Amino acid sequence: MFKAHSFLGLWTSGFVFCIVCFSLFFSCRDSEITTPGVLPDSEKLGLLNTDTSSLIAYSLPDDSIRTDETSLNLLGIYNDPVFGVAEASINFQLRLSIENFSFGNPSDLTIDSVVLSLAYYSIYGDTSPQSFKVFELNEDLAKDKNYYSTNSFLTKTPELGSAINVVPRIFDSVLVGGVNQGPQMRISLSNSIGSFLLNTVQTSQTNSAFLNVFKGLQIKPQFSSAPPLGTGAILYLNLQSKYTRLTVFYKDTAEKSYEFLINNDCARTTGFSFNRSGTSIFYNDSVNGDNLLFIQSMSGVKTKIKIPFLGKFVENGRVAVNKAEIIFNLEDNSELPYPPHFNLYLSSIDSSGLPGFLLDQFEGADHYGGDYNATSKQYVFNVTRHIQYLLTNYYEGKNLNFGMYLMAGGKSVNANRTILKGNKNTNPLKFKISYTPL
């Protein structure tokens, strides 16, 4: 049900008077309009508006997402009081910094230390200590292969090294060899892997031969139990940074080092997993919708939105959609301890249930919207072209209204989560449409 607001019309009584200096304002009582979006014929003369058309929305698990060769890789664990435990691990290849390199007689080398350094980019969560283990991969990675957030990889045991109770200092420079370098986590690996790597460099000589012997590394959080509620973090790592590398420090007649690179030629991927025990975020009331809606990155949670009565707008003829918006309101006091997304993504859904682009996305970000407004605490999407497309097809006898998905933006490279007010809430999501009957 809706009320029509403030539109300019023509009053006809035998002949037409042109209204030049004023507009005709009136409103319809709910009891006068029995179907959302449809006005009596006597009132279908001008621009109409409604913001109370029924919406149904509910949350469900998101699909796996591609995570190979992303701009950032995520690592860590946090325990969200609402969403449960989220965990991220990374897998990547190493490449030789110098091919056809000779160390002389390997028996003359002494390994001093082996350090894996990982450049920090940012963090989602707090800076409470975390621990990590590093393993050698026991299966090939391929740069030209697609990898997804749910892929798992075989590793060798025991681990090559670990970092215990690391406090992520993402803004602090690090002194390495007397030189200040960018913020990074440094993990000590066993000297034995250093010896193995240098021997492999000398015997393989090329990157392709080296990767046949040493497949790569996996880093994952180490924990005996989940972090306390509301603690933990996901670290954002830049594996393409010049500060990300594995360095073997050794001696022959002098102190030296050899670096293994993690660069654009390396296959790399991120894996995500969740433990929802004790949570109730998947109400899945697909008939009536829910009080709260949930969005989580890392292939966590998405929300489906349905406009079941949309076809009613064209029951009495074609319409031109002047503007259509869907407005989502942030749940009160839900920004802490984990803040909401900077932007969300609203997609169409095809007959197979797969997401697609809305026509409005092709109009650019300023038209489409989706950014979080911290003042109004809203996400607003312009869906004018999409709704026009659906209504035109409705009028022509084709129902292409399969709903929409609300998902995280950039969900493979951030760990954010968002809680929104659902259609059963006292301040629910809204569908606002301004249209002209033709």
N, C-alpha and C positions, 0 to 999 in steps of 0.2 A: 504494500500500500504506500501511497505517497500523496503529497500535497503539491499542487502546481503553484509556482510563485511568479508574480510580477511579469506579465508579458504583454507586448503590444499587439492589439488585435483590431479588427475592423468590425464595426457594428452595421449590419445590413437590415434595412427596413424599407423595401421597395426600391430604394436608390442608395448609392454609397456616398457617405460623407467622409471626406478625407480628414483624418485627425492630424493636425499639424503641431499643436502646441501642448498636448498632454498625452499621457499614456494611460491605458486602462489597467487598473490593478485589481486583482481579486484572487481568492484562493478557494480550493475545493475541500470540503470536509472528507475525511477518510471514508465515511459511509457512502459518499457519492461516487467513489472510484473503487471498484471491486477487484481490479486487476492491476498490478504494478505497471506503470508506464503507459496506461491507456486512458485517454480522456473522452468524455462524451463528445459526440459530433459537434454540438453547438459551441464547444470550447476549443476544438482542434483548429485554431486559426493562426497561431503564432508560435513563438519560441517557448518551449516547455522545459521544465527542470524537475529533477527528482534526486534525492540522495538517500532514499529509504528502500530502494529495491532490495529484495532478499538476496543475501549471500550466504553460502555455506562453506566453511573452511575447517580443515583438520590437518594434523601433522602425521607424517609417515617417514620411515627410513629413506634416506637418499640413496641413489645408485652409486656404484663405484665410479671413480673418475680417473682420467689419465694423469699420471704424476711423473712421467719421464721428461727429463730435460726442462724442468720448470725454472723460472728465474730465481726462486728460493727453494730451499729444502727445510722441512720442519723436523724438529727433534725434541722429545721430552714427554712429560706426562703432567696432567692436572686433574683435580677431582672437583668437578663442578657440583654444587649442592642440588642443582636441578637436573642437569644432563648426565651426571655420572662421570666415570673415568674415561678420559681420552688420552690416547698414546700415539706417538709418532716415532718412526724409525727410518733410517736412510740406508741406501745401498748404492755403491758407486765403484767405478773403475779407477785405477791409477795408470798414469802413463809416464814414460821415461822423459826426463828433462833433456838428456843427451843420448842419442843412439850411438851404437858402435863405440862404446866407452870401455876403456880398460883400466882396471884397478891394479894391474900388475899381478903379483902372486897373492891370491886370496888368503893364504895362510899367514901372510905378513900383516894383515889388517887386524886392528883391534876395534871392536865396536864400543863407542863411549855411551851412546844413547840413541833412542829412536823416538821421534816426537811427531804425532799427528796434530796439526793445527787446523782449526776450523773457524773461519771468520764470522763473527756475529754481525747480524743486520738489525734485528729487533727482537722483541719478546712479547708474548701474550701471557699475562699472569704475573705472579710475584717472583722475587729473586731468592726464594728459599732453596737450600742446597738440593742438588740432584746428583745421581750417580749413573754412569754409563759403562757399557761393555763394548769392546771392539772384537769382531770375529772376521776370520777370513772366509770369503764366499767359496762355496763348493759347487757352483754352477756358473755357466757363462752369462754375462750381460752383453747385450748388443745395442749399439747406438741407433740402429734403424728399426728397432722393435718397439712396439707400444707396450707400456707397462701401466698397471692400474693400482689404485690405492689398496686393493685387497690381495695383490700378489704377494706370495711368500717365497723365500729363497733358502736353499740349503746352505748350511755353514759348517765349517770344521770346528772341532773342539780340541783343546780348550781355547778360551779366548786369548787374543793376542795382547790384550792390555785392558785397563779400566781406569776410569776417573771417579773417585769417590768423594761425595759431598762437595761437588763443585758449585760455587756461588757464581751465577752468571753476571759478569761485570761487562755489560754490553756497551758501555760508554768509556771504559778505561783502556788507555793504550797499554801495550805490553813491551817490556824491555827485552829484546832478543839480540844477543851478541853485541851489546852496547848500543843498539839502535832501537828507537821507539817505533813500534809497529801498531797497526790498527787493532781494535778490540778483537779478541779471539779466545777460544777455548783450546788448551793444549793438553793432549792426552799422551802419557808415556806408554810405549809399547815395549815388548820384551826385546832384549838384545839379540835373541836367537832369530827373530823375524828379520832383524836388520841384516844379519849375516846371510840369511836365505835370500833376501831381496838383492843384495849386492852380488852374490854369486849368480843369481838369475839374470841380472843385468849383463854380466860378463859373458854368460853362456848364450843368452838369447840375442843380444845386440840390437834387435828391432822391437818396436812396440807390439806388432802383431804376434811375434814369437813370445814376448814377455807375457801378453794377455792369455796365451795358451797355457801358461804355467801358473800365473797368479791372476785369478779371476777378478779380484776386487775385495772391498771391505763392506761390512755391515756394522752400523752403530745403533744400539738400542738402549732404552732406559733400563736400569737395573733397580729392582725394588722387590722386597719381600712381601710388602703389603701396600695398598694404595695410599697415596698421601692423605693427610687429614682433609676433611671437607673444606673447600674454599681455598686450598693451597696448591702449589705446583704451577708449572708454566710450560708452554711450548716455545722453544727457541727457534728463531728464524735465522738460518745460516746461508751465507753466500758461498757456495762451493766453487764459484768461478772467480772469486777474489784472489789476488796475488798472495794473500796471506793464508790461503787454504792450500795445504800441501802436506806430504809426509817427508820428513827429513831424517836421514841416517847420518849421525855424526860418528866419524871414525878416525883412526890414526894409522898411518904407515910410518913415514919419516917425519910427518908433521900432522897437525890437527886439520882435518878436512871434513867435508860434508857432501852428500849427494841428495838431490831432491827428486821426489816423485810428484808429478803434477795431477791436479784435478781440474780439467779445463773443458772447453767446448767440444773437444773430441771424445770426451769420456761419457759413457752411458751412466746415468744416475737416476734414481727414482726414490719416492717416498712411500712408506706404507702407514696406514692408519688403522687403529682398532679401538673398540669401545666396550665398556662394561656398564650396562644400564641397570644393574641390580639395585633394587630399592627405589628406582625412579618410576614415574608414571607419565612420561611425556607423550606416549603414543596412545591417546584415547581412541583414535580411529573411529569416531562417530561420523561416518561418511553420509549419513542420512540427515542428521540435525546440526552437525558441526560442533565445535568445542568452545570452551570459555577462554582458553589460552592457545596460542600458536607458537611453534618452536622452529627456529632455523639454526643450523650448525654447520660450519665449514668442515673440511676434511672428509667429505662424503658422509656427513653425520645425519642431519635431519632436514627435510624440506616440508613445505606446506602446500596442500592443494586447495584451490579456490574454485568454487562453482557458482554460476549465476543461472539458477534453474529456470527463472521466468523471463529470460531475456527475449524470447520470441514474442512475448505479449506486446512489445513495443511496436510491432509491425502488423498486428492483427487487423487494423483498420486501414492499412496502406503503408507505402514507403515512408521512410523518414531520412532526414539528413542530420547526422550527428555533428553538432557544433563543437562539443568537447565532452570527453568522458574520462573520469579519473577513478582510481582505486586508492583509498587512503588507509594506511595501517598505523595504528597507535601503539607505541611502546608500553609494555606493562609497567605499572608503577614500581619504583624501587628495584628494578631488575638490572641496573647497570653495574652493580658491584656484586662480587669481586671481579667479574669478567665483563668488560664493556661490550656493547652491541656492535654490529657491523657498520663500517663506514658507508657501505652501499649494499643493496640487495638487487636481485635479478628476477624479473617477472617474465615467464616464458609462456608461449602457447603450448597446447597439448594436441597431438594428432590422434587419429582413430586407434592407433596402436598403443597409446599411452606414452609416447616419446615426446620429450620437450623440443620446442622449436622457437624461432625468432618471432616476436611480435612485429607487425608492420611498423609500429611506432618507433622501434629501435633504429630503423633506417633513417629516421628524421634527426638523429643525433641525441647526445646526452641531455642537452638543455630542454629538448622537447620531451624526451622519454622519462627523465627523472630517476628515482630510485635511491638518491643520496639521503643519508640520515640528517634530519634537521634537529639539532640539539636544543633549539628553542621551543619548537612545537612538539618535539619528541615524536616525530612522524616520518614515515616513508610515503611519498606520494608518487604515483605512476600515472602518466598520461597514456591512456589506451584508446584514444579517439579513433585512430585508423583501424585498429583491431576490432573494436565494437561495430564500426560502420561495416566492415567486411562481414562480420557474423550476421548482422541484421539484414544486409543485402541478400545474403544467402538464405536466411530464414524466409524472407519474402518470396524468394524464387523456389522455395520448397526444399531447400537443403539445410540440414542441421549439422553445422561444423563446430558447434559449441561443446567442446570436450573438456572445458575448464582451463585453468592456468596453474602453473607451478610457481611458487615463491621460493627462491633459493639464495644461497650465499653468493655474493660476487667474489670472484677470484678464490674459490673455495679450495684450490689445491695449494695455495701459497699463504693462507692465513688460517688462524685457529679460532676465530671469533664465534660467538653464539648470540642469538637474539631471542627475546621473549616478547610476543605481541598479544594484544587483546583480540580474542576471537569473536565470532558472530553472536555468541551467547553472553558476551561481556556487557557491562553497563555502558561502556564507551567503545562500541564494536568498530571493526573495520567498515568502511563505507564505499559504496559505489555511487558516484555522482555523474549524472548525465544531463547534458543540455542538448536538445534536439528540436528540429522543426518538421512537423508533418508535411508531406508533399502531396 
